[in-house]
């Protein structure tokens, strides 16, 4: 009876037949991309992004879309579970770090697998593996500067590596783990495709912008960072080539760019007016276009829910880029990666589903944790009370329904343990004396009209409707709003669930 009611409701929404013919789902997840890097979102952008522009204008574009954190691992965890990261962690998984997931934890791929989906993850993982399972000599280390790093002899590379993507519901994985973390090799499913035999050696080389930012560790001989993005692109297109119209699939395509090392391939050099980083974003745009073209070629595009977003805002190189090229990666926003200011977590966010989602731009606030409940609603999956606890069902918004009130009561933003922010309506409260963590000069703040950092400030309050750039702290003028938001933040942090149960 319930199934019939669900089908009736889906039919009413224009989604009839989903239980029998579910949409394919693809998430393209960029790494360290700013709100102002895509030209359709920033008229002053120095980076041409024709494919993302087209996607944005044929999709529902969320101008108020957010990652859970201002750094990599926590945002990825939140995206794949529907839980705010700060319930579990704040920092990233470091070299040879353990998995952040609990055994049998409900995840997006596990949920979709239960719904009959084929599931694949291609690209950056950065959520940990059980490296201890293949470690044979923890004392096998090599000195690297003031620190030491595991050598290739520390591990038995012939063994499967548990605790990775396959352990949380993915049927298939291909990637290099993290482009700037060891081991520098390809991992397919749970095994390396080639044994790392040397330590990574980048001496005498330099990327075209910024630094390599590569942690020392084991690598396969002649490992080439420039081959990473093209290889992942080819693997993704090959995977799409294998898909059939009558078998629903979920693909999580986690790009390693435009995160450092900033290494656009030669055919993309000079394509922007924002230096190597701009060229790297141009390459990401091109890759997105290749995915869309492949879907159309295979006749899969019409029944594919395609989501493009990013894990956090741009890296600190953005300040130099702004001066050198007059390109502002965060657009009009204050802050960068790591910051709890908007520039740290307000990211590009497009959701496309031809003939189902009408092309539009919305100011509705959405967080990446909301994808879990929304996709559950679309596919007919059910979630328990302790699953996807911060995930709001946004299906009505996707279907273009106008609501009297915002779907989300409030949204919590956080990167580091002692910096939290909460957004309700137009008001955003930061429970700290600054929202910055990425180093920023007083001169830069003054030049762009941002209020200076006051280390004695009891907190920060902004009205984003009037002050999206967060230039004016209204904390002292609005004590009642501060009190309300502070109490709501405390309630959320102490609760086990912030979102309503999926009906």
C-alpha positions in Angstrom: 0.0 0.0 0.0 2.8 2.4 1.0 4.6 1.6 -2.2 1.5 2.5 -4.3 1.1 5.7 -2.4 4.8 6.6 -3.1 4.4 5.9 -6.8 1.2 8.0 -6.9 3.0 10.9 -5.2 6.0 10.6 -7.5 3.7 10.6 -10.5 2.0 13.7 -9.2 5.5 15.4 -9.0 6.3 14.3 -12.5 8.6 11.6 -11.2 6.4 8.6 -12.1 8.0 5.2 -12.5 11.1 6.0 -10.3 10.6 2.9 -8.2 10.9 0.8 -11.3 13.2 3.1 -13.3 15.4 5.1 -11.0 17.6 7.9 -12.2 21.3 7.4 -12.6 23.1 9.7 -10.1 26.5 11.4 -10.7 28.2 13.7 -8.2 31.2 15.6 -9.7 33.1 16.9 -6.7 35.7 19.6 -7.4 38.4 20.2 -4.9 39.2 23.7 -3.5 37.0 25.6 -6.0 35.8 29.1 -5.3 32.3 30.5 -5.6 33.7 33.1 -8.1 35.7 30.7 -10.3 32.8 29.9 -12.6 32.0 32.7 -15.1 28.2 32.3 -15.0 28.4 33.0 -11.2 31.0 35.8 -11.4 30.8 38.3 -14.3 34.3 39.5 -13.4 35.8 36.0 -13.6 39.0 35.7 -15.7 38.3 32.0 -16.3 36.1 30.8 -19.2 34.0 27.9 -18.1 31.6 27.2 -21.0 30.6 23.7 -20.0 29.8 24.6 -16.3 28.1 27.7 -17.5 25.8 25.6 -19.7 25.2 23.1 -17.0 24.4 25.9 -14.5 21.9 27.5 -16.9 20.1 24.1 -17.7 20.1 23.0 -14.0 18.8 24.3 -10.7 21.6 26.5 -9.5 21.9 27.1 -5.8 23.7 30.4 -5.2 23.5 29.7 -1.4 25.0 26.2 -1.5 27.4 25.0 1.1 29.9 22.3 2.0 29.8 21.1 5.6 33.4 22.1 6.3 36.1 24.4 4.9 38.5 21.5 4.4 38.6 18.2 2.5 38.0 15.1 4.6 35.1 16.5 6.8 33.1 17.8 3.8 33.5 14.4 2.0 32.3 12.5 5.1 29.3 14.9 5.4 28.4 14.5 1.7 28.4 10.7 1.9 26.5 10.4 5.2 24.1 13.3 5.5 25.7 14.0 8.9 27.5 17.2 9.9 31.2 16.3 10.1 31.7 17.9 13.5 29.7 15.2 15.1 32.6 12.9 14.2 35.7 15.0 13.4 37.1 18.4 12.5 40.5 17.6 10.8 41.6 15.7 7.7 42.9 12.2 7.4 46.6 12.4 7.2 49.1 10.2 5.4 48.2 6.5 6.0 45.3 7.6 8.3 42.5 5.2 9.3 39.0 5.3 7.9 36.6 7.9 9.4 33.6 5.6 9.0 32.2 3.3 11.6 31.4 -0.3 10.7 28.2 -0.6 8.7 27.5 3.1 8.9 24.8 4.2 6.5 26.3 6.0 3.6 25.0 7.3 0.3 26.5 4.4 -1.8 25.3 1.8 0.8 21.8 3.3 0.7 21.8 3.3 -3.1 23.2 -0.2 -3.3 20.3 -1.4 -1.2 18.0 0.2 -3.8 19.6 -1.8 -6.6 22.2 0.7 -7.8 25.6 -0.1 -9.2 28.0 2.1 -7.2 31.4 3.5 -8.2 33.9 6.0 -6.8 36.6 7.4 -9.1 39.2 9.9 -7.9 40.2 11.4 -4.6 39.2 9.5 -1.5 40.8 11.2 1.5 38.6 9.3 4.0 41.1 6.8 5.1 42.0 3.1 4.7 43.0 0.4 7.2 46.7 0.7 6.4 47.7 -1.2 9.5 46.2 -4.4 7.9 49.1 -4.4 5.3 51.8 -3.0 7.5 54.7 -5.4 8.2 57.4 -3.1 9.6 56.3 0.2 11.3 59.9 1.0 11.9 60.7 1.1 8.2 61.0 4.8 7.8 63.1 7.3 5.9 64.2 10.7 7.2 62.5 13.6 5.3 63.6 17.0 6.6 62.9 17.2 10.3 60.4 14.4 10.1 60.4 10.8 9.0 58.0 8.9 6.6 57.2 5.3 6.0 59.3 3.7 3.3 57.9 1.2 0.7 59.3 -1.6 2.9 56.8 -0.8 5.7 53.9 -2.4 3.8 53.1 -5.7 2.1 51.7 -4.3 -1.1 50.5 -7.7 -2.3 47.7 -7.7 0.2 44.2 -6.1 -0.2 43.8 -2.8 1.6 40.6 -2.8 3.7 38.6 0.1 5.1 38.4 2.1 1.8 35.6 2.8 -0.6 34.5 -0.8 -0.9 33.8 -0.9 2.8 31.1 1.8 2.7 29.1 0.5 -0.2 31.0 1.2 -3.4 31.2 -1.7 -5.8 34.2 -0.2 -7.6 37.0 2.2 -6.8 39.8 3.6 -8.9 42.1 6.5 -7.8 45.3 7.5 -6.2 43.8 8.1 -2.8 45.0 11.7 -2.4 47.1 13.4 -5.1 49.5 15.0 -2.6 49.6 12.1 0.0 51.4 8.8 -0.2 51.3 6.2 -1.5 51.8 7.6 -4.9 50.3 4.8 -7.0 47.0 3.7 -8.4 44.5 1.8 -6.3 41.9 -0.3 -8.0 39.2 -1.6 -5.7 41.3 -2.5 -2.7 44.7 -3.3 -4.3 47.6 -1.3 -5.7 48.0 -1.8 -9.5 51.8 -1.4 -9.2 54.0 -1.8 -6.2 55.5 1.4 -4.8 59.3 0.8 -4.6 60.8 4.2 -4.2 60.3 7.4 -2.1 58.7 10.3 -4.0 61.4 12.6 -5.2 60.3 16.1 -6.5 63.7 17.8 -6.1 64.5 20.2 -8.8 60.9 20.5 -10.0 58.2 23.0 -9.3 54.5 23.3 -10.3 53.6 26.3 -12.4 51.8 27.9 -9.4 52.2 27.4 -5.7 54.0 24.4 -4.3 53.7 20.7 -4.7 52.4 20.3 -1.1 53.2 16.6 -1.4 53.8 14.6 1.8 56.9 12.3 1.6 56.3 8.6 1.2 56.3 5.5 -1.1 55.8 5.9 -4.8 55.9 3.8 -7.9 58.9 4.5 -10.1 58.5 7.6 -12.3 55.2 8.6 -10.8 53.8 11.5 -12.8 51.4 13.9 -11.0 50.5 15.4 -14.4 49.0 12.0 -15.5 46.6 11.9 -12.5 43.7 14.0 -13.8 43.8 12.7 -17.4 43.8 9.1 -16.1 40.9 9.7 -13.8 39.0 11.3 -16.7 39.6 8.4 -19.0 38.6 5.9 -16.3 35.3 7.8 -15.7 34.5 7.9 -19.4 35.3 4.2 -19.7 33.0 3.5 -16.7 30.2 5.5 -18.4 30.8 3.6 -21.6 30.0 0.3 -19.7 26.7 1.5 -18.3 23.3 0.3 -19.7 20.0 2.1 -19.8 18.2 -0.5 -17.7 20.7 -0.6 -14.8 20.8 2.4 -12.5 24.2 3.5 -11.3 25.7 6.0 -8.9 29.1 7.5 -9.7 31.0 9.7 -7.2 33.6 11.4 -9.4 35.9 13.2 -6.9 38.3 15.4 -8.8 41.8 16.2 -7.4 41.7 19.7 -8.8 41.9 22.6 -8.8 43.5 21.6 -5.4 47.3 22.0 -5.3 49.5 20.9 -6.9 48.2 23.3 -9.5 49.2 21.4 -12.7 47.0 22.0 -15.7 48.0 19.7 -18.6 49.7 21.4 -21.6 46.7 21.5 -23.8 44.9 23.8 -21.3 47.8 26.2 -20.6 47.0 29.7 -21.5 43.2 29.1 -21.8 42.4 31.6 -19.0 43.5 35.0 -17.8 44.0 33.9 -14.3 47.3 32.0 -14.6 47.9 28.3 -14.1 45.1 28.0 -11.5 42.6 29.5 -14.0 43.9 27.1 -16.7 43.3 24.2 -14.2 39.8 25.3 -13.5 39.3 25.5 -17.3 40.5 21.8 -17.5 37.9 20.9 -14.8 35.3 22.6 -16.9 36.4 20.6 -19.9 36.2 17.4 -18.0 32.7 18.2 -16.9 31.8 18.7 -20.5 33.2 15.3 -21.4 31.1 13.6 -18.8 27.9 15.3 -20.1 28.8 14.5 -23.7 29.4 10.8 -22.8 26.0 10.6 -21.1 24.3 12.1 -24.2 26.3 9.7 -26.5 25.2 6.7 -24.4 21.5 7.9 -24.2 21.8 8.2 -20.4 21.6 12.0 -20.0 17.9 12.4 -19.8 17.6 10.0 -16.9 20.7 11.2 -14.9 20.6 13.3 -11.8 23.9 15.2 -12.2 25.3 17.2 -9.3 28.3 19.5 -9.5 29.7 21.0 -6.4 33.0 21.4 -4.4 34.4 20.4 -1.0 35.3 23.9 0.1 36.5 27.3 -1.1 39.8 28.1 -2.8 43.3 27.8 -1.2 45.4 30.7 0.1 47.0 31.2 -3.3 43.8 33.0 -4.2 45.0 36.2 -2.4 48.1 36.4 -4.6 46.0 35.6 -7.7 43.6 38.4 -6.8 46.5 40.9 -6.8 48.3 39.5 -9.9 45.4 38.7 -12.2 42.5 40.6 -10.7 40.6 37.3 -10.5 38.8 36.8 -7.2 38.2 33.1 -6.7 35.7 33.6 -3.8 33.9 36.2 -5.9 32.3 38.8 -3.5 32.7 36.5 -0.5 35.0 37.0 2.4 37.4 34.2 3.3 39.0 31.1 1.7 39.5 27.4 2.4 39.6 26.7 6.2 37.6 29.9 7.0 34.2 29.8 8.6 33.4 33.0 6.6 31.3 32.3 3.5 34.2 32.0 1.1 35.4 29.0 3.0 32.3 26.9 2.4 29.8 28.6 0.0 30.6 26.7 -3.2 29.3 26.1 -6.7 26.2 23.9 -6.5 24.2 22.8 -9.6 21.7 20.0 -9.8 20.6 18.8 -13.2 17.9 16.3 -14.2 16.5 17.0 -17.7 12.7 17.1 -18.1 12.4 16.8 -14.3 14.2 19.8 -12.8 13.5 23.1 -14.5 16.4 25.4 -15.2 16.4 28.2 -12.6 18.5 30.0 -10.0 17.5 29.8 -6.3 18.5 31.5 -3.1 17.3 28.6 -1.0 20.0 27.5 1.4 21.2 24.0 0.8 24.0 22.0 2.4 25.7 19.0 0.9 24.4 17.0 3.8 21.0 17.4 2.2 21.8 15.2 -0.7 21.3 12.1 1.3 17.7 12.7 2.3 16.8 14.2 -1.0 18.2 11.2 -3.0 16.5 8.9 -0.5 13.2 10.5 -1.3 13.8 10.3 -5.1 14.8 6.6 -5.0 12.3 5.5 -2.4 14.9 4.6 0.2 14.1 4.8 3.9 16.4 6.2 6.6 16.4 5.4 10.3 16.4 8.0 13.0 20.1 7.7 13.6 20.9 8.0 9.8 21.5 11.2 7.8 20.7 13.1 11.0 21.3 16.6 9.5 20.0 16.0 6.0 16.9 17.9 4.8 14.8 16.6 2.0 15.0 19.3 -0.7 12.9 17.5 -3.4 10.2 20.1 -3.4 12.8 22.8 -4.1 14.2 20.7 -7.0 10.7 20.4 -8.4 10.3 24.1 -8.4 7.7 24.4 -5.6 7.5 27.7 -3.8 7.6 27.5 0.0 6.4 30.1 2.4 9.4 29.4 4.6 12.9 28.1 4.0 13.2 24.3 4.0 16.1 24.5 6.5 15.5 25.9 9.9 19.2 26.7 10.2 22.6 25.6 9.0 25.7 25.1 11.0 29.1 25.9 9.5 32.4 24.8 11.0 36.0 23.9 10.2 38.0 24.0 13.4 36.9 22.9 16.8 36.8 26.3 18.4 35.0 28.1 15.5 31.3 27.5 14.8 28.8 29.6 12.8 25.1 29.2 12.5 22.9 30.6 9.7 19.2 31.2 10.1 17.4 33.2 7.4 19.5 36.3 6.6 21.4 36.2 9.9 24.7 34.5 10.4 26.4 34.3 13.8 30.0 33.3 14.3 30.8 32.2 17.8 34.4 33.4 17.7 36.4 36.6 17.3 37.1 36.0 13.7 36.0 33.7 10.9 39.5 33.6 9.4 42.0 30.7 9.6 43.7 31.1 6.2 46.3 33.8 6.8 45.2 37.2 5.4 46.9 40.6 5.6 45.4 43.6 7.2 46.2 45.5 4.0 44.1 43.1 2.0 41.2 43.4 4.3 41.4 47.2 4.3 41.8 47.4 0.5 38.6 45.4 0.0 36.6 47.1 2.7 36.4 44.2 5.2 36.4 45.1 8.8 39.7 44.3 10.6 40.2 41.3 12.9 39.5 42.2 16.5 40.9 39.6 18.8 38.8 40.9 21.6 35.5 40.6 19.8 33.0 38.4 21.7 31.5 37.2 18.4 30.4 38.3 14.9 26.9 38.8 13.4 26.1 39.6 9.8 23.0 40.2 7.8 23.8 38.4 4.6 20.9 39.9 2.7 22.4 43.3 3.1 26.1 42.3 3.6 27.0 39.1 1.7 30.6 40.1 1.9 30.5 40.2 5.7 32.1 43.6 6.0 29.9 44.9 8.8 29.8 43.2 12.2 26.4 43.9 13.8 27.0 41.9 17.0 26.7 44.9 19.4 23.5 46.3 17.7 21.5 43.1 17.9 21.9 41.4 21.3 18.6 39.5 21.0 19.4 38.0 17.7 22.9 37.0 19.0 21.2 35.4 22.1 18.7 33.4 19.9 21.3 32.1 17.5 23.8 31.2 20.2 21.1 29.2 21.9 20.1 27.5 18.7 23.7 26.6 18.0 24.1 25.1 21.4 20.9 23.1 20.9 22.1 21.7 17.5 25.5 20.8 18.9 24.0 19.0 21.9 21.3 17.2 19.9 21.6 13.9 18.1 19.6 15.2 15.1 19.0 18.6 13.5 16.8 17.6 10.5 13.3 16.3 10.5 12.8 12.5 9.9 12.2 11.6 6.3 8.5 11.0 5.9 
